[in-house]
Amino acid sequence: MAGEQGTTSIADFEKSLDELEKLVRDLEQGELSLEQSLSAFERGVKLTRECQQALKNAEQRVEELVKSSDGSLETRSFSPDDAD
């Protein structure tokens, strides 16, 4: 699931981000052993890559949604008033 590109859901992304934030807090506290710190850092790198891939996938989905009929991207600004 998490290792497959393009299949990271929003829930998976948020779970990964929460875990990453916890790892950062644990590392910042400085109470982990060297081995625990290296393991946490390694896990953090993996989570960061998964989150970056999920964001890239989301960006691609958004671009597909806003493509105009001629294949070019529509560039328009969105404001709260556009929600009407």
C-alpha positions in Angstrom: 0.0 0.0 0.0 2.4 2.7 1.2 5.1 1.4 -1.1 3.0 1.6 -4.2 3.2 4.9 -6.0 0.0 6.7 -6.7 -2.1 4.9 -4.1 -1.5 7.0 -1.0 -4.9 8.2 0.3 -5.5 11.4 2.2 -6.0 9.4 5.4 -2.6 7.6 4.8 -1.0 11.0 4.1 -2.3 12.5 7.3 -1.4 9.4 9.4 2.2 9.5 7.9 2.4 13.3 8.7 1.3 12.7 12.3 3.8 10.0 12.7 6.5 12.2 11.2 5.7 15.0 13.6 5.9 12.6 16.6 9.3 11.4 15.4 10.5 15.0 15.1 9.4 15.7 18.6 11.1 12.6 20.0 14.3 13.5 18.2 14.2 17.1 19.4 13.8 16.0 23.0 17.2 14.3 22.8 16.3 11.4 25.1 16.7 8.7 22.5 19.8 6.4 22.3 21.9 6.8 19.2 20.4 3.6 17.7 16.9 4.8 18.4 17.7 8.2 16.9 19.1 6.6 13.7 16.0 4.3 13.5 13.7 7.3 14.0 15.6 9.4 11.4 15.5 6.5 8.9 11.7 6.1 9.4 11.3 9.9 9.1 13.1 10.0 5.7 10.8 7.2 4.5 7.7 9.0 5.7 8.9 12.3 4.2 9.3 10.6 0.8 5.8 9.0 1.1 4.3 12.4 1.9 6.1 14.1 -0.9 4.8 11.4 -3.4 1.3 11.8 -2.0 1.4 15.6 -2.5 2.8 15.1 -6.0 -0.1 12.7 -6.9 -2.6 15.2 -5.5 -1.1 18.0 -7.6 -1.3 15.9 -10.7 -5.0 15.1 -9.9 -5.7 18.8 -9.5 -4.0 19.6 -12.8 -6.1 17.0 -14.5 -9.2 18.5 -13.1 -8.4 22.1 -14.2 -7.3 21.2 -17.8 -9.3 23.0 -20.4 -10.8 21.2 -23.4 -7.8 22.1 -25.6 -5.4 20.4 -23.1 -3.8 23.5 -21.7 -4.1 24.3 -18.0 -6.5 27.0 -17.1 -4.8 29.5 -14.9 -7.3 31.3 -12.8 -7.3 32.6 -9.3 -9.7 31.3 -6.8 -11.2 33.5 -4.2 -13.8 32.8 -1.5 -16.4 34.6 -3.6 -15.9 31.9 -6.3 -17.6 29.3 -4.1 -21.1 30.7 -4.9 
